[in-house]
Amino acid sequence: MKASKRGRLGLRLSQGEYQTVPRESISPEENILQPVFRNGKLLRKWDFSGLIERSEW
């Protein structure tokens, strides 16, 4: 059975591996995650070609 991680999380790249950590434990500059929605408002717009390109990294 799948379970979600609890709390507000950040993502960092450390020694070639991604690590999920509590958001308050790392600086905003180190956090790879970027907000897309806030309070029901779209903050970023992408076209499909950009999304496909990023998914193939």
N, C-alpha and C positions, 0 to 999 in steps of 0.2 A: 504494500500500500504506500502511496506517495504522500509525503507530508511537506508542507511549505516551511521555510525557515521563518522564525519569529523576529519581529522588530523591524526597525528601519536599518537597511543594509547598504553597504558600499561595496565597490568592487575595485581591487587593486591588482596590478601585475607585479609579482615579486619573484625574481630569479627564474623568469620564463614561465611561471605558473600563475593562473588567476586564483585569487583568494577572495571569498566572501567574508566580510568583517562587519562589525557594528559600525554604522555610519559615523558616529561621533568619535571613533577611535582613529580616524585618518583625516588628513586635511582635504578640503574641497579640491585642491589641485591634484591630489593623488587619486581621487575617486574617478574611475573611468565612466561610471554611470552618469547619464545626462537626463535631466527632466524633459519629458515630451508633453505631458499634460499637467496643468495646475488649476485646481478649482474649476474643473470642467472646460478649461480653455486650452486650445492647442498652442503650444509654444514653438514647435518646429514643424516645418513642412518638408517632406521629401517626395521625390518622384520615384516611381518603381525602379527605374534603371539605377538610381543611386542606392536604393535598398538592396537590389540584387548584387551590385558590385561589392557593397560592404559585407554581404553575407558570404561571399566567396573568398574572404581573406584567409 
